[in-house]
Structures are given as C-alpha cells and as structure tokens.
Amino acid sequence: MTSAPRSPAPHERARPLAKGSTYPAKDLCSQCGLCDSRWVAYVRRACAFLNQRFEAMETAAHGRSRDLANEDELYFGVSQRMVTARLRPAIEGAQWSGIVSRIGVRALETGLVDAVLCVQQSPDDRFTPLPVLARTPEQVLAARVNKPTLSPNLEVLEQLPGSGIRRLLAIGVGCQVQALRAVQDTLPLEQLYVLGLPCVDNVSRAGLQTFLESASDSPATVVHYEFMQDFRIHFRHSDGREETVPFFGLDTPKLKNVFAPSCLSCFDYVNGGADLVVGYMGASFGRQWLTVRNPRGQELLDLVETELDLAPVSSRGDRRAAVQQGIDAYDKAIKLPRWLAELVGFIVQRVGPQGLEYGRFSIDSHFTRNALWVRRHHPEKAEDHIPGFAKAIVARYRLPSL
C-alpha cells in the first residue's frame, strides 16, 4: 500500500513578494526581509507589526516568559546571567571592542555552526546593508560595525534550501528575531543560535542622510556613530577623528519624524527573543552589556569568555525625573541652543543614571514615546500591539493628551 503524497508546506508553495510592492505591514513594515523570501507565507503570524506575540516567543525560545514582578526582567527580558565586558585585544576596525564579530568568528572556527547570518555593507555605500550567510571568518569580519538603517536580513533565508547549512548563527535586531523565531521550526536547520543586538530608532537610507546632515559637522565622512551612555552621540570619521554631540542638542523639530514608523511602534529594544544579547545600554561607558537568556546563549558566550574582561553589572542614579521632562520636551519638539545643550549634557553625564539605570532611562524614554505614537497614529492597534511589560512601564509616567 502506498502512502498519500505529502502536502507541501506553505513556504514550499510561496514565493517572495516583488521588491517595491506593498508589504503586508504597510507603513509599519521594518523591511526585515521575511517577505523577500519564500517564508512570506508565514508573514501574518510572524510579523512583529501584524501579530505581537512576546509571551509565546519568549516561552518557545527560553522555556518561560519574563517575570513582570522582577524589575530587571520587566525591563531587560528573560535572563540567566548579566555581565559587562570588553574584548581583549579588541578587533581592529570594530565599532567597539568587537565582541559580536568575535563570537561569529569563533562559532565558525569551532564548528558550532556552518554559517553566520550577518550584515556587510554595499560596495557603493558604507551605510547600505548587505545581508549575507558568512561561511568564513573573513566574511564575518567584513560585517563588523553597525549599519543603522533598516536591513532585510531575513531575505537570505531564501538561500538555505540546498545550501548544506544545517547549523546557523543569526545576528539581528528585535523585529528580525521575532519573525525568525516564528518560522524557526519550518527552516531546513538542525540548530539555530540567535545573537541579538539591542535596537532603537533605525531609519531609511534617506532618513539617515537627514540625520547626519543635521547632527554632524561632516556628514560625508562619518564611518559609524552611536548614542552612548554619556548622553552624547559619538561619530567616528574616516580620518579617525571622533566627534561628539549632546543628545539634548539635536534638532528635534527636524528629526522628530525621521525615524521609521516600525521603530516608533517597536517595544523590543532589548531583543527579548535572542539567546544572547550584546549591546551597550546596561553597561558603564566604554563597556558592553551582555545578557544570557538560555543555555544556547551561554554556549555562545563560552566561545569567547576567556578573551573577555568581565565585570558585574551596576546601577546608579534615578532616571524618572529626566524621563518625564524628556517626554514633554520631545512632544513639544523643543530645540535647545548648543551652549545650553552642552551644559545640560555636562550635568546629566555626572549626576544622571548610569549602568542598568541608564538602560531603564533609555527604555522608559522610548516606550513612552512609542506608546504615544501608536495611540495617536494607530489607535485601533494599540491595545493588542503594546505588550504587557511595556504597558506596565509606560503607566509610571504622565503622557501628553492624544
């Protein structure tokens, strides 16, 4: 007796949406790349902007969802371990010390994975992302330094069938990781590791140009930049020069609407679905913040732990008054004169929140802003779209009227 033929899975029948067509999330699309692969068939359940599913994602990835009664987990997600670190020696040309790149390299060198999903840059433009499935350490190192623009990382899933890749390390930001987790069980993989980056306020390439021209004294020579724990934006230029600008000196009226709607409606700053998260937001200046969420995350950290200068996390200061003042200033699009912005930055840098408290400051500031944005621009989505942990945080503050 012969068995009935197997029905093809949705992704085996589907094909990517045509580039330039209207994606299902429309104006909220983060261009994560899922719709540019055959896994577009799962977009209705996978897209972070169509179907918010934090608790289910965390439970599937980590065995449980975050404990909302635990202040650290309320803010930073499920965690087994939190530390701060620097890679010794640092990787030449890395944005900071190069921990993310080193983990990718070691994952390949040890045979833990067959490939690393990472983002190189276009040959024509430093800030145009080029997602790749890196098979060699050299290809991973070519992806070092952040690309602060929307990036279609998941389009390379289209390359997995027939590639021989059975074990994959995916490096990505929250919206990409949420979509990846939703389709994980349908991928032709034996094992998936996810190294997450904290992410907030990405822009289109045109939006990035507006930001650079508004904030830097030499936008054409900027190699990379980051909003850092000293309340200043650090720009590195092609000649090696470092330029810093106080947060409070930005041209808020010009930049208020430059960020992507997907980022203005995102509540996954800390990348809650990743196995291991590496960023800066919960560390003192000059160090990176690492959060291990599950045993796979510890496996990734084990690859490089002997090469790291490790220290415990710390916390100092009180963010709450600064957050409330920032809510009102942002909503009114207040722009400070440069001398006053420098003065405010000088004071806040010395007496303001540091370490984990700086992380909470940044989360509070963005969650309150984003909750207000969603309620004003997509009121029909607000109740289901804003996750419970974000609602609990936002409720601590007084928001402007809708």
N, C-alpha and C positions, 0 to 999 in steps of 0.2 A: 504494500500500500504506500502510495506517495503522499508526502505531506503537502499541505496547501502552501503556495508561494507566500513569502513574507511580504507584507505591505511596506513600501518604502517609508522611512521616517520623514517628517516634514522638511528637514533640511536637505534630504536627498532629492526632494521634488522641487525645492525652491531655488531661485536664482537671485543674486543681488539686485537691489534697486538701481536704476540707472543714475549715474552721477548727475547731480543737478536737479533731480526730480524732487518732489516734496516728500520728505521723510515723515513717518507716522507721528512723531512727536512735534512736528511742525516747528513753530518758533522756539520751542523748548529743547529741540534736538541739540545734544552736545557733540554730535559728529564723532561718536565713539568708534564707528567703523563696523558695528554689527550688521547694519543694513547694507553694507558693501560686501557682505559675504552671503553664502547660501543659508547661514543661520538667521537671516532676516525672517525666516518662517516663524521664529520664536519671539519676535520683537514685542508683541503685545504683552507677553508675560515678563520679558527680560528687561525692557527699557525702564530705567530709573525714573523717567519722567512721564511714563504711561501707567506704571504699576509699582508703587512704592512697597517694598517687602523686606524691610530691615530685619525684623524678628526672625522670619523664615530663613533669610540669607545667613544671619549670624548662627542660628541653630544648626543649619546644614554644614556650615564651614567649621564651626568651633565646638559643636556639641551643646551649646546653650546660647541664649541671647544675653545682652548686657544686663547687669543688675542695676536698676534705676535708683535703688536705695544707697548704692555705693557711689560717692561723689566722683571718684576717679573714673569709674566705668560709665557713669552718666555722661561724662564729657568725652572720654577717650576710647570707649568701647571695651569689648571683652579683652581681658589681658591676663597672661600668666606671669609676665615679667616686664618691668620698665627700667631702662637704664639710659645713660647718656654716654657718648663715645666719640672718639676721633680715631681715624685710621693712621697707623704709624708704620712705615712712612706714607705720606699722602701720595695719591696718584697725580702725576704731573698733568696739568690741564683740567683737572676735575673742578667742579663748581665749588665744592668744599673740600673734604678730605678724600672723597671717592668711595665711601662705604658701599653704596648701591652697585657701582661698577665692579668693585672687588668681589662682592657676593656673586654677581653674574659670571665673572671670570672663573672663580673657584667652583661654581656649580658645574661648569663645563669641564674644567680640568680634572675634577674628581669623578666625573661620570654620573653625577647625581641626575643630570638632565642631558638631553640630546640637543636642546636649543633654548635660547633665551629670547622672549619677545621683548624687544626694546625699541627705542626711537632714535634713529640717527637724524641727520639734517640733510636737507636738499643740497645738492652741489651748487645750486644757484642762489641760495638764501639761507643764512645761518638760522633764522627763526621759523622756517617752514619744515614741519616734522615729516620724517620718512620712517614709518614703522617697518621693522624687519624681524625675521626669525634668524637671530645670530647663531652661527654654528661654531665660531672660533672666538678665542679671547680678543683677538684684534677687532673683530666686528662688534663685540660688546663695548670695548674701549672707545670705538668710534661713536658710540651713543652717549658718552659722558656729557654732562652739562644739560640743565633743564631747557625745554622748549616751552615757553609759557603761552602757547597757543592751543586751540582746540586740535586734537590729534586723533585720527581714525585708526587707533591701534588694532582694533579687532578685525579690520579688513584682512589681516594676514591669516586669520583662521581659514580663509579660503585655500591657503596653501598646504594645510595639514594633510588632507587625504592624499595618500600615495607618497608622502614625503619621507616616510621612515621615522618620523619623530613620534616617539611613544611617551617621552617624559619631557615636560615643558616647564620652564620658569617664566611666568608672565609678570612683567613690571608695568604698573599702570596706576591711574588715579581712580577715585571712587566710582564715578559713573561707568567707567570701563570695567571695573572689577564687579560691580553689581550685575551688569549684563553678562559678563563672563561666567560668574557663579550660576546664573540662571540657566545657562546652556551647557555647563560643565559636563554633565552626565551624558550628553549627546556627542561629545568630542571624541575623535579616534585616539584617545590617550589612555595610558595606564596610570599615569600620575601627573598631577598638576600642582605646582607650587606658585603661590602668589605673593610677590613682594610689592607692597603698596607705598605710594607717596602721598602725604597729605597734600591737599589741593584746594585752592580757592581762587576765584576771580581770574579765570582764563579769558582770553579774547580771541577774536578772529585776527588774521594777519593784518587787516586794515586797522582794526581796533588797537592792535599792538603799536602800530606806527603812530597813531594819535597819542597814545600814552607816552611813547618815547619822546616824541616831539614836544610834549607838554612838560615832561618831568626832567629830562636830561639836557645838559648843556651841549652834548654832541651825540645826537641820536644815531647818526650814521656809523659810529664806531663802537656802539655798545655790543659786547660779546655775550654777557649774561647779566641778570640782576635778580635781586630777591628782597622781599620785605622782611627785615630781620628783627631780632629780639631787642635791639637797642632803639626801636621805634624810628628807624631810618631805612630808606631804600638804598641798597648798595649796588651801584652799577660798576661793572668791570669793563674797561675799554680795550680795544685791540692793541694799544701800545702798553698795556699793563697798568695804566692809571686806574685808580679807584675813586669814584665819585659817590658821595652820599647826599641824600636829600631827606629832610624830616617828613614823616608821614603827614604831619599837620600843615605842610607847605604845598601839598598837591592842589592843583586847580580843580577843586571838586565840581564846580558848575560845568566845566568842560568834560570831566571824566565820569560824571555820575552815571551816564548811560552807555559807557564804552564797554562794560563787561557783558559777556554773553548772557542771554536770558537763562540758559541752562545753569550757569554759575550763580545767578541771582535767585534761583529756585532750588539750589542744592543744599542738603543738610548732612552731607557725608564728608565733611572737611577732613576727618581723621582716618578715612578709608577703613570703615568698620568690617569689611569682608575679607581683607587681606590676612595672610598667615603671619607676616611680619611687616611692620611699618617703619620706615626710616625717613625722618624729616628733621626739622629744627625747632618746631613750635613749642615743645615742652622742655627745652634744654637752655642752659645759660649760654650767653653769646660765645660763639666760636666752637660749640659742640653740637652734635647731632643727637636727636631723641629717637630711641628705638623701643617699639612695643611688640613683644612676642604675644600672639593671640592663641596659639595652639602648638602641638608638638611639631608640625611641619615648619612653623615659624622658627622654633628652636633649632631644627635641623639646618635651616638657612643660616642662622646666627652662628652655629657651631663651625661653619665653614671658615669663618674669619675671626672668631672671638679671640684667638691667641694673638692676632695682629692689631687688636683694638686697645686703646687707652680708655678703660671703662671707669665710670663713676656713677653713684646713685643719682636718681632724680632729686630735685629740690624745688622748693616753692617759697616765694617771698612777696609780700605786699598785698594790696587789696584792689581788685580791678573794678569794683562795682560802680563807684562814682565816675570813673573815667569812661566806662561803657555807657552809662546813662547820658553823660554830656556828649559823647560821640554820636549817639542815636539822634539827638536833637540837631547837632551841627550838620550831620550828613543829610538829614531830611530837609534842612533849610539850605543845603548846598553852600555852606559858609566857606569862604576862602580867606585864610589869614595872610597878612603881609609876611614876607620872608623873614624879617627880623623877629617878628613875634612867633612865627612857626619854629625858628631856631631856638628861641628862649623856652617855649613850651616843651620842645623836644629835649632840651638840655635838662630841664627839671624832671620830666617824666622818666627819662633814662636813669636818673639817680634815685628817685623815690618811688617809681612806678612798679607794677607787677613784673616778676621775673620767674624763670623756670616754668613749672606747671601752671602757676598763676598767670603768667603771660599767655600760655596756651588757652586757658579759660577766658582771658580777656579777648583773645582773637576769635574764639568760638562764639562767645556772647555777642560780640560786635557784629559778626557776620550772620548769625542765626536770627538776631532781632531784625537786622536789615532785610534778610531774605524772607522772613515770615511776613513782614510788612509788604514787601514787593509781591509775594504770591497772593496775599489777601486783596491787594489793590488790582492786580492785573489778571489773576485767575481765581476769583473768589469761589467759583464752583469746584475747584480742585483742592482748596486749602485744607479742609478737614481731613481728607484722605491722604493728601500729599505730605503734609508736615508730620514727621514721625513723633511718637510719644515723647522720646527723650528731648527732642528739640522744643516741643510744646512746654515741657517742664522747665527748660532753661529760659525760654522767652517770657514765661509767666512771671519771672523775677523782676521784670523791668516794665516801665511805663512807656508804651509806644504812642506815637502821634496818631491822630484820628485817621481813619481811612478816607 
